[in-house]
Amino acid sequence: MSFNSIPFLIFFPAITLLFYVLPHKYRWILLLAGSCIFYMSFIPQYILILFTTIVVDYWGALKMEKSSPKNRKKYLVLSIVITCLVLFLFKYFDFFNETTTLICAQIGVPYRVHNLNWVLPIGLSFHTFQSLSYVVEVYRGNQKAERHFGIYSLYVMFYPQLVAGPIERPQNLLTQLREYKVFKTSNISEGSRLILFGFFAKMVVADNLAPYVDEIYANPTLYKQTSVLTGLFFYSFQIYFDFFGYTTIALGCAKLLGYNLMDNFNKPYLAKNLSDFWERWHISLSTWFRDYIYFPLGGNKVSVAKWISNIFIVFLLSGLWHGANLTFLLWGFFHALIFVLERFLKTKLNILNSKNAWITILHALAILKNFVLASFLWIFFRGTDLANIKQIFNRIFNNTLQQDSFQIDTKVWFFLISFILFDVFVLNKRFDFWCADQPVLVRWSVYAVMLFSVMVFSGVQNYPFIYFQF
C-alpha cells in the first residue's frame, strides 16, 4: 500500500478518524493493527521477519537494563548480531556469495554455494536501523527499556515512516507514543498541508521526470551528450522530490495524529560542499551513521590517517546500506574520496570563509559546483551495473551523435523550475510553517494550484517511491 495509491487514500483517513474516536488506552492497538495491515499489503508473510527482529531487540533491551555492565554488552552484541543477520541474509548474502564465487574461481579454489534468491522485505534497512538505535540507546543509558511490547512494536512499525523513514530515535518517537493526543485543528491543517505538498513533489514533479530518466539510462548510447546530461540532472531532482515527497507525506500523516517526526531534508542542493550536503540530505540516516559508527570510531578526534579511514568506512557502509551492488560501493567510495579532498582544500584555501565583495558569487559557484558533483555521483547510484555506468560516462565525454529523439514536454520544465524556485524562496522555513505565515488568500491559492496540479498533471505512470527498494 503505497502513499500514492487509492487504497491508502481510504486507509489513512479511516485510521485518523478512528484514532480520535477511540479512548487513549486503545489507540496503540489501532495504530499497531493499522501498521500491520499497511505492511502486509506488500508481502504479507514478511511481517514475520519484522516480528522476529522486534522480539529480539525488545528482549535484548530488557535483559541489558537488568544486567551487569559486562552482561549488558553481551546482550547488546547478541541483539545486534541477530538483527543484522536477518538483514544480511535477505539483502546481502547473494551479493557476497557471488563475489566469493568469482574470487574463488580466479584463484582456483572450489566453492559451490547457491544463492538464496530471497525477495528483499520492503523497508528492511530502515526498520533494522531504527531497532538498532533503540538497543544502542538503552545500552548507553540514554533510553529506558520499553516494558510494553505493543508500544515498542509500534515504535518499529509506525506506519507513516515504516518503509522509507525517517529513521527515528526512541527518545523522540517512543516517548510520543505514550502521550495522550488531543484533537487539534492546527495538527489537521499542518498535516494536510504537508501531505498535499508531498503529493505535489512526488506525483507532479518526480513522476513527470521519471520517464525521461528511464529513457536515458535504458540505452544511453542512443542519445547525444546534452540529452544524457539532461537525463542525469533530471535524476538529481527526481530522486530528491521523490524521497522528499515521501518524507513530507509521512510527516503529514504523523502530524494529523499529533506526532512529530524528524525532518529528513533541508534543501540539500543549496549545499556548498559534500559535508554540507550530508547535513541536509537524508538527515536521519546521516546522523545515524554519525552517532553509531563515526563517533564510536573516534570521529575527527584521531590522527589524520585514522580520520580518513573513518570517513571511508562510513561512506562505504552508507553505500552498502543502499544496495548490495558494486555500484553502490563505488558511490560511497567516491563520496568519501571527494569529502576528504574537499576538507583538505577548505583547510588550505579557506576561500568561502573569507570576507570580501565576491563572497556571494563564490557561494553561488560553490552551490553550483556541488550540485554538478552530486549529479555525477548519482550516476553510480542510478546506473544498473558497471557497463551501464561506463556507457553514460562514454556518452558524456566522447560525444559523437549530433541529434537524437529526446524531447521534453514543456510542462515538465515548468513544474520543475517552479518547484525549485519555490523551494529556494522559502529558504529558511518548512512549507507548512511558511504557509501558516501567509494571508488566507495566498495560502489557499497555493493549496488550490497544488491540488489542481496533482489531479490534472500527475505523471501518467504511478511510479513506486525510489527508496522503497532499500
DRENGUPA-520348 format. One line per field, with one value per residue (C-alpha): residue number from 0; residue in one letter; chain; y, z, x. Coordinates in steps of 0.25 Angstrom, whole numbers. Layout:
DRENGUPA-520348
resi	[NUM / ...];
resn	[A / ...];
chain	[A / ...];
c2	[Y / ...];
c3	[Z / ...];
c1	[X / ...];
***
This chain:
DRENGUPA-520348
resi	[0 / 1 / 2 / 3 / 4 / 5 / 6 / 7 / 8 / 9 / 10 / 11 / 12 / 13 / 14 / 15 / 16 / 17 / 18 / 19 / 20 / 21 / 22 / 23 / 24 / 25 / 26 / 27 / 28 / 29 / 30 / 31 / 32 / 33 / 34 / 35 / 36 / 37 / 38 / 39 / 40 / 41 / 42 / 43 / 44 / 45 / 46 / 47 / 48 / 49 / 50 / 51 / 52 / 53 / 54 / 55 / 56 / 57 / 58 / 59 / 60 / 61 / 62 / 63 / 64 / 65 / 66 / 67 / 68 / 69 / 70 / 71 / 72 / 73 / 74 / 75 / 76 / 77 / 78 / 79 / 80 / 81 / 82 / 83 / 84 / 85 / 86 / 87 / 88 / 89 / 90 / 91 / 92 / 93 / 94 / 95 / 96 / 97 / 98 / 99 / 100 / 101 / 102 / 103 / 104 / 105 / 106 / 107 / 108 / 109 / 110 / 111 / 112 / 113 / 114 / 115 / 116 / 117 / 118 / 119 / 120 / 121 / 122 / 123 / 124 / 125 / 126 / 127 / 128 / 129 / 130 / 131 / 132 / 133 / 134 / 135 / 136 / 137 / 138 / 139 / 140 / 141 / 142 / 143 / 144 / 145 / 146 / 147 / 148 / 149 / 150 / 151 / 152 / 153 / 154 / 155 / 156 / 157 / 158 / 159 / 160 / 161 / 162 / 163 / 164 / 165 / 166 / 167 / 168 / 169 / 170 / 171 / 172 / 173 / 174 / 175 / 176 / 177 / 178 / 179 / 180 / 181 / 182 / 183 / 184 / 185 / 186 / 187 / 188 / 189 / 190 / 191 / 192 / 193 / 194 / 195 / 196 / 197 / 198 / 199 / 200 / 201 / 202 / 203 / 204 / 205 / 206 / 207 / 208 / 209 / 210 / 211 / 212 / 213 / 214 / 215 / 216 / 217 / 218 / 219 / 220 / 221 / 222 / 223 / 224 / 225 / 226 / 227 / 228 / 229 / 230 / 231 / 232 / 233 / 234 / 235 / 236 / 237 / 238 / 239 / 240 / 241 / 242 / 243 / 244 / 245 / 246 / 247 / 248 / 249 / 250 / 251 / 252 / 253 / 254 / 255 / 256 / 257 / 258 / 259 / 260 / 261 / 262 / 263 / 264 / 265 / 266 / 267 / 268 / 269 / 270 / 271 / 272 / 273 / 274 / 275 / 276 / 277 / 278 / 279 / 280 / 281 / 282 / 283 / 284 / 285 / 286 / 287 / 288 / 289 / 290 / 291 / 292 / 293 / 294 / 295 / 296 / 297 / 298 / 299 / 300 / 301 / 302 / 303 / 304 / 305 / 306 / 307 / 308 / 309 / 310 / 311 / 312 / 313 / 314 / 315 / 316 / 317 / 318 / 319 / 320 / 321 / 322 / 323 / 324 / 325 / 326 / 327 / 328 / 329 / 330 / 331 / 332 / 333 / 334 / 335 / 336 / 337 / 338 / 339 / 340 / 341 / 342 / 343 / 344 / 345 / 346 / 347 / 348 / 349 / 350 / 351 / 352 / 353 / 354 / 355 / 356 / 357 / 358 / 359 / 360 / 361 / 362 / 363 / 364 / 365 / 366 / 367 / 368 / 369 / 370 / 371 / 372 / 373 / 374 / 375 / 376 / 377 / 378 / 379 / 380 / 381 / 382 / 383 / 384 / 385 / 386 / 387 / 388 / 389 / 390 / 391 / 392 / 393 / 394 / 395 / 396 / 397 / 398 / 399 / 400 / 401 / 402 / 403 / 404 / 405 / 406 / 407 / 408 / 409 / 410 / 411 / 412 / 413 / 414 / 415 / 416 / 417 / 418 / 419 / 420 / 421 / 422 / 423 / 424 / 425 / 426 / 427 / 428 / 429 / 430 / 431 / 432 / 433 / 434 / 435 / 436 / 437 / 438 / 439 / 440 / 441 / 442 / 443 / 444 / 445 / 446 / 447 / 448 / 449 / 450 / 451 / 452 / 453 / 454 / 455 / 456 / 457 / 458 / 459 / 460 / 461 / 462 / 463 / 464 / 465 / 466 / 467 / 468 / 469];
resn	[M / S / F / N / S / I / P / F / L / I / F / F / P / A / I / T / L / L / F / Y / V / L / P / H / K / Y / R / W / I / L / L / L / A / G / S / C / I / F / Y / M / S / F / I / P / Q / Y / I / L / I / L / F / T / T / I / V / V / D / Y / W / G / A / L / K / M / E / K / S / S / P / K / N / R / K / K / Y / L / V / L / S / I / V / I / T / C / L / V / L / F / L / F / K / Y / F / D / F / F / N / E / T / T / T / L / I / C / A / Q / I / G / V / P / Y / R / V / H / N / L / N / W / V / L / P / I / G / L / S / F / H / T / F / Q / S / L / S / Y / V / V / E / V / Y / R / G / N / Q / K / A / E / R / H / F / G / I / Y / S / L / Y / V / M / F / Y / P / Q / L / V / A / G / P / I / E / R / P / Q / N / L / L / T / Q / L / R / E / Y / K / V / F / K / T / S / N / I / S / E / G / S / R / L / I / L / F / G / F / F / A / K / M / V / V / A / D / N / L / A / P / Y / V / D / E / I / Y / A / N / P / T / L / Y / K / Q / T / S / V / L / T / G / L / F / F / Y / S / F / Q / I / Y / F / D / F / F / G / Y / T / T / I / A / L / G / C / A / K / L / L / G / Y / N / L / M / D / N / F / N / K / P / Y / L / A / K / N / L / S / D / F / W / E / R / W / H / I / S / L / S / T / W / F / R / D / Y / I / Y / F / P / L / G / G / N / K / V / S / V / A / K / W / I / S / N / I / F / I / V / F / L / L / S / G / L / W / H / G / A / N / L / T / F / L / L / W / G / F / F / H / A / L / I / F / V / L / E / R / F / L / K / T / K / L / N / I / L / N / S / K / N / A / W / I / T / I / L / H / A / L / A / I / L / K / N / F / V / L / A / S / F / L / W / I / F / F / R / G / T / D / L / A / N / I / K / Q / I / F / N / R / I / F / N / N / T / L / Q / Q / D / S / F / Q / I / D / T / K / V / W / F / F / L / I / S / F / I / L / F / D / V / F / V / L / N / K / R / F / D / F / W / C / A / D / Q / P / V / L / V / R / W / S / V / Y / A / V / M / L / F / S / V / M / V / F / S / G / V / Q / N / Y / P / F / I / Y / F / Q / F];
chain	[A / A / A / A / A / A / A / A / A / A / A / A / A / A / A / A / A / A / A / A / A / A / A / A / A / A / A / A / A / A / A / A / A / A / A / A / A / A / A / A / A / A / A / A / A / A / A / A / A / A / A / A / A / A / A / A / A / A / A / A / A / A / A / A / A / A / A / A / A / A / A / A / A / A / A / A / A / A / A / A / A / A / A / A / A / A / A / A / A / A / A / A / A / A / A / A / A / A / A / A / A / A / A / A / A / A / A / A / A / A / A / A / A / A / A / A / A / A / A / A / A / A / A / A / A / A / A / A / A / A / A / A / A / A / A / A / A / A / A / A / A / A / A / A / A / A / A / A / A / A / A / A / A / A / A / A / A / A / A / A / A / A / A / A / A / A / A / A / A / A / A / A / A / A / A / A / A / A / A / A / A / A / A / A / A / A / A / A / A / A / A / A / A / A / A / A / A / A / A / A / A / A / A / A / A / A / A / A / A / A / A / A / A / A / A / A / A / A / A / A / A / A / A / A / A / A / A / A / A / A / A / A / A / A / A / A / A / A / A / A / A / A / A / A / A / A / A / A / A / A / A / A / A / A / A / A / A / A / A / A / A / A / A / A / A / A / A / A / A / A / A / A / A / A / A / A / A / A / A / A / A / A / A / A / A / A / A / A / A / A / A / A / A / A / A / A / A / A / A / A / A / A / A / A / A / A / A / A / A / A / A / A / A / A / A / A / A / A / A / A / A / A / A / A / A / A / A / A / A / A / A / A / A / A / A / A / A / A / A / A / A / A / A / A / A / A / A / A / A / A / A / A / A / A / A / A / A / A / A / A / A / A / A / A / A / A / A / A / A / A / A / A / A / A / A / A / A / A / A / A / A / A / A / A / A / A / A / A / A / A / A / A / A / A / A / A / A / A / A / A / A / A / A / A / A / A / A / A / A / A / A / A / A / A / A / A / A / A / A / A / A / A / A / A / A / A / A / A / A / A / A / A / A / A / A / A / A / A / A / A / A / A / A / A / A / A / A / A / A / A / A / A / A / A / A / A / A / A / A / A / A / A / A / A / A / A / A / A / A / A];
c2	[0 / 12 / 26 / 29 / 18 / 18 / 8 / 18 / 29 / 21 / 15 / 27 / 36 / 24 / 21 / 36 / 37 / 24 / 29 / 41 / 34 / 23 / 25 / 27 / 13 / 7 / 16 / 8 / -5 / 3 / 8 / -5 / -12 / -2 / -2 / -17 / -16 / -5 / -14 / -27 / -20 / -22 / -36 / -42 / -53 / -43 / -38 / -50 / -45 / -31 / -38 / -46 / -34 / -27 / -39 / -40 / -25 / -24 / -36 / -31 / -17 / -23 / -32 / -21 / -12 / -23 / -28 / -24 / -15 / -28 / -35 / -23 / -23 / -37 / -35 / -23 / -31 / -43 / -33 / -26 / -39 / -46 / -33 / -31 / -45 / -44 / -32 / -39 / -52 / -44 / -33 / -36 / -51 / -53 / -41 / -47 / -61 / -57 / -49 / -60 / -69 / -60 / -59 / -74 / -76 / -67 / -74 / -88 / -91 / -99 / -92 / -97 / -89 / -86 / -72 / -71 / -62 / -57 / -45 / -33 / -29 / -15 / -5 / -15 / -6 / 5 / -2 / -10 / 3 / 8 / -4 / -4 / 11 / 6 / -5 / 4 / 16 / 6 / 1 / 15 / 18 / 29 / 22 / 13 / -1 / -1 / -11 / -10 / -20 / -13 / 1 / -4 / -12 / 1 / 9 / 0 / -1 / 13 / 13 / 27 / 24 / 9 / 6 / 19 / 27 / 36 / 26 / 31 / 31 / 25 / 38 / 45 / 35 / 25 / 36 / 42 / 28 / 28 / 43 / 46 / 53 / 63 / 67 / 80 / 87 / 92 / 78 / 75 / 88 / 86 / 71 / 73 / 84 / 74 / 63 / 72 / 77 / 63 / 58 / 70 / 68 / 53 / 52 / 65 / 67 / 54 / 45 / 54 / 54 / 39 / 35 / 43 / 38 / 24 / 26 / 31 / 21 / 9 / 12 / 24 / 20 / 25 / 39 / 51 / 58 / 69 / 59 / 50 / 61 / 66 / 52 / 51 / 65 / 61 / 49 / 58 / 65 / 52 / 45 / 58 / 61 / 46 / 44 / 58 / 55 / 42 / 48 / 60 / 51 / 43 / 55 / 60 / 47 / 46 / 61 / 58 / 49 / 59 / 52 / 60 / 52 / 58 / 66 / 58 / 68 / 83 / 88 / 79 / 85 / 98 / 92 / 97 / 84 / 69 / 71 / 82 / 73 / 61 / 70 / 73 / 60 / 48 / 54 / 43 / 33 / 42 / 45 / 30 / 27 / 39 / 35 / 20 / 18 / 30 / 35 / 21 / 20 / 33 / 43 / 54 / 54 / 44 / 44 / 49 / 35 / 29 / 40 / 37 / 23 / 26 / 35 / 23 / 13 / 22 / 25 / 10 / 5 / 16 / 11 / -3 / 1 / 6 / -7 / -20 / -16 / -11 / 1 / 6 / 3 / 12 / 22 / 22 / 21 / 34 / 41 / 38 / 42 / 55 / 58 / 56 / 65 / 76 / 76 / 78 / 88 / 96 / 96 / 100 / 111 / 115 / 122 / 122 / 127 / 139 / 153 / 160 / 167 / 154 / 145 / 144 / 140 / 130 / 124 / 123 / 116 / 106 / 102 / 100 / 92 / 83 / 81 / 77 / 68 / 61 / 59 / 52 / 43 / 39 / 32 / 21 / 21 / 20 / 12 / -2 / -8 / -4 / -6 / 4 / 14 / 13 / 16 / 28 / 34 / 30 / 38 / 50 / 51 / 44 / 51 / 46 / 48 / 61 / 58 / 49 / 47 / 52 / 62 / 68 / 73 / 88 / 85 / 77 / 89 / 98 / 89 / 86 / 101 / 106 / 96 / 99 / 114 / 112 / 103 / 114 / 125 / 118 / 116 / 117 / 110 / 97 / 98 / 97 / 107 / 117 / 115 / 118 / 132 / 135 / 143 / 134 / 137 / 134 / 121 / 116 / 120 / 111 / 100 / 101 / 101 / 89 / 81 / 84 / 80 / 67 / 64 / 68 / 68 / 56 / 46 / 36 / 25 / 23 / 21 / 14 / 22 / 20 / 18 / 6 / -3 / 0];
c3	[0 / -5 / -1 / -16 / -17 / -16 / -4 / 4 / 1 / 8 / 19 / 25 / 27 / 33 / 43 / 46 / 49 / 58 / 65 / 71 / 73 / 82 / 96 / 98 / 104 / 91 / 81 / 81 / 77 / 66 / 61 / 62 / 55 / 44 / 43 / 41 / 30 / 24 / 24 / 20 / 8 / 1 / 4 / 16 / 21 / 22 / 35 / 42 / 39 / 45 / 57 / 59 / 60 / 69 / 79 / 79 / 81 / 91 / 99 / 98 / 103 / 115 / 118 / 117 / 127 / 137 / 135 / 140 / 130 / 125 / 122 / 117 / 106 / 103 / 101 / 92 / 83 / 82 / 79 / 68 / 62 / 61 / 55 / 45 / 42 / 37 / 29 / 23 / 19 / 11 / 6 / 5 / 5 / -10 / -13 / -4 / -9 / -24 / -20 / -13 / -25 / -34 / -25 / -23 / -38 / -41 / -30 / -33 / -20 / -21 / -16 / -18 / -10 / -17 / -15 / -6 / -16 / -5 / -8 / 0 / 10 / 8 / 17 / 24 / 24 / 30 / 42 / 44 / 47 / 55 / 64 / 65 / 70 / 81 / 87 / 86 / 93 / 104 / 105 / 107 / 117 / 109 / 108 / 118 / 112 / 108 / 116 / 108 / 96 / 88 / 89 / 85 / 73 / 69 / 70 / 60 / 51 / 52 / 38 / 33 / 34 / 34 / 20 / 16 / 28 / 34 / 43 / 57 / 70 / 83 / 90 / 80 / 75 / 86 / 96 / 88 / 86 / 101 / 101 / 101 / 88 / 88 / 75 / 70 / 57 / 56 / 54 / 44 / 36 / 37 / 34 / 22 / 16 / 17 / 11 / -1 / -3 / -2 / -13 / -22 / -21 / -23 / -34 / -41 / -41 / -39 / -47 / -59 / -59 / -57 / -72 / -77 / -67 / -70 / -85 / -84 / -74 / -82 / -94 / -93 / -106 / -114 / -108 / -110 / -100 / -96 / -95 / -86 / -77 / -76 / -72 / -61 / -56 / -56 / -48 / -37 / -36 / -38 / -26 / -18 / -20 / -19 / -6 / -1 / -5 / 3 / 15 / 15 / 13 / 25 / 34 / 30 / 33 / 47 / 49 / 47 / 59 / 67 / 65 / 61 / 52 / 50 / 37 / 27 / 17 / 17 / 3 / 0 / -14 / -7 / 0 / -3 / -1 / 1 / 16 / 16 / 6 / 16 / 27 / 18 / 11 / 17 / 31 / 39 / 32 / 32 / 47 / 50 / 43 / 51 / 64 / 63 / 54 / 52 / 67 / 73 / 63 / 68 / 59 / 55 / 69 / 64 / 55 / 40 / 35 / 45 / 41 / 27 / 30 / 38 / 26 / 16 / 26 / 28 / 13 / 9 / 19 / 14 / 0 / 4 / 13 / 0 / -8 / -9 / -22 / -26 / -32 / -18 / -12 / -23 / -20 / -5 / -9 / -18 / -7 / 3 / -6 / -10 / 4 / 9 / -3 / 0 / 15 / 12 / 1 / 11 / 21 / 12 / 4 / 13 / 2 / 6 / 20 / 15 / 15 / 2 / -8 / -16 / -5 / -11 / -24 / -18 / -10 / -23 / -30 / -19 / -19 / -34 / -33 / -22 / -30 / -42 / -34 / -27 / -40 / -46 / -33 / -35 / -47 / -39 / -31 / -42 / -52 / -53 / -54 / -57 / -72 / -72 / -64 / -74 / -85 / -78 / -76 / -90 / -96 / -87 / -90 / -104 / -111 / -126 / -128 / -134 / -131 / -125 / -122 / -108 / -106 / -93 / -90 / -87 / -75 / -69 / -69 / -64 / -51 / -49 / -50 / -42 / -30 / -30 / -29 / -18 / -11 / -11 / -8 / 5 / 8 / 24 / 26 / 24 / 15 / 26 / 34 / 22 / 19 / 33 / 32 / 19 / 17 / 15 / 0 / -3 / 6 / -1 / -15 / -13 / -8 / -20 / -30 / -24 / -23 / -37 / -42 / -34 / -40 / -55 / -57 / -49 / -57 / -66 / -59 / -44 / -40 / -27 / -17 / -21 / -6 / -5 / -11 / 1];
c1	[0 / 8 / 4 / 1 / -10 / -25 / -25 / -16 / -26 / -36 / -27 / -21 / -34 / -40 / -29 / -28 / -43 / -43 / -31 / -38 / -51 / -45 / -41 / -26 / -23 / -28 / -21 / -8 / -15 / -22 / -9 / -1 / -12 / -13 / 2 / 2 / -9 / -1 / 12 / 5 / -1 / 12 / 17 / 8 / 17 / 29 / 23 / 28 / 42 / 39 / 33 / 45 / 54 / 44 / 44 / 59 / 62 / 51 / 56 / 71 / 68 / 60 / 72 / 82 / 75 / 75 / 89 / 103 / 111 / 119 / 106 / 99 / 110 / 107 / 93 / 95 / 105 / 95 / 83 / 91 / 97 / 83 / 76 / 88 / 88 / 74 / 77 / 90 / 82 / 71 / 79 / 94 / 96 / 95 / 104 / 115 / 113 / 114 / 127 / 133 / 130 / 137 / 149 / 150 / 149 / 160 / 170 / 165 / 158 / 146 / 133 / 119 / 109 / 95 / 89 / 77 / 69 / 60 / 52 / 56 / 45 / 41 / 47 / 56 / 68 / 60 / 53 / 66 / 74 / 62 / 63 / 78 / 77 / 67 / 76 / 89 / 82 / 77 / 91 / 97 / 87 / 80 / 67 / 59 / 55 / 41 / 33 / 20 / 23 / 11 / 17 / 31 / 25 / 18 / 31 / 37 / 25 / 18 / 12 / 16 / 31 / 31 / 36 / 45 / 47 / 51 / 59 / 54 / 61 / 54 / 56 / 47 / 36 / 35 / 33 / 22 / 15 / 11 / 6 / -9 / -12 / -23 / -30 / -25 / -29 / -15 / -10 / -20 / -17 / -2 / -2 / -11 / -2 / 10 / 2 / -2 / 12 / 18 / 8 / 11 / 26 / 25 / 13 / 15 / 30 / 37 / 28 / 28 / 43 / 44 / 41 / 52 / 62 / 58 / 59 / 73 / 78 / 71 / 81 / 90 / 97 / 85 / 86 / 95 / 103 / 93 / 82 / 90 / 94 / 79 / 75 / 85 / 82 / 67 / 70 / 76 / 63 / 55 / 61 / 61 / 46 / 42 / 49 / 46 / 31 / 30 / 36 / 27 / 15 / 20 / 22 / 8 / 1 / 8 / 4 / -10 / -9 / -2 / 12 / 25 / 35 / 49 / 51 / 59 / 63 / 67 / 69 / 81 / 84 / 87 / 99 / 113 / 121 / 118 / 119 / 108 / 100 / 100 / 95 / 83 / 81 / 74 / 77 / 72 / 82 / 94 / 92 / 90 / 104 / 110 / 105 / 106 / 118 / 126 / 127 / 130 / 141 / 147 / 141 / 151 / 158 / 168 / 180 / 178 / 180 / 170 / 160 / 162 / 159 / 147 / 141 / 143 / 137 / 125 / 122 / 125 / 115 / 105 / 107 / 105 / 93 / 86 / 89 / 96 / 103 / 117 / 111 / 106 / 120 / 126 / 116 / 121 / 135 / 135 / 127 / 138 / 149 / 143 / 139 / 153 / 159 / 149 / 152 / 167 / 165 / 156 / 166 / 177 / 170 / 158 / 152 / 138 / 141 / 148 / 140 / 141 / 132 / 131 / 126 / 112 / 117 / 127 / 115 / 107 / 118 / 121 / 106 / 106 / 119 / 113 / 100 / 108 / 117 / 105 / 98 / 111 / 111 / 97 / 101 / 107 / 94 / 85 / 93 / 88 / 102 / 117 / 114 / 102 / 111 / 122 / 112 / 107 / 121 / 126 / 114 / 117 / 132 / 132 / 120 / 118 / 104 / 99 / 84 / 74 / 59 / 60 / 49 / 43 / 29 / 29 / 20 / 32 / 41 / 30 / 27 / 42 / 46 / 34 / 37 / 52 / 49 / 38 / 48 / 58 / 48 / 44 / 59 / 59 / 45 / 38 / 26 / 15 / 22 / 23 / 8 / 4 / 10 / 3 / -10 / -22 / -24 / -9 / -9 / -22 / -17 / -5 / -13 / -23 / -11 / -5 / -17 / -21 / -7 / -8 / -21 / -18 / -3 / 2 / 11 / 4 / 10 / 9 / 23 / 27 / 35 / 50 / 54 / 45 / 55 / 65];
***
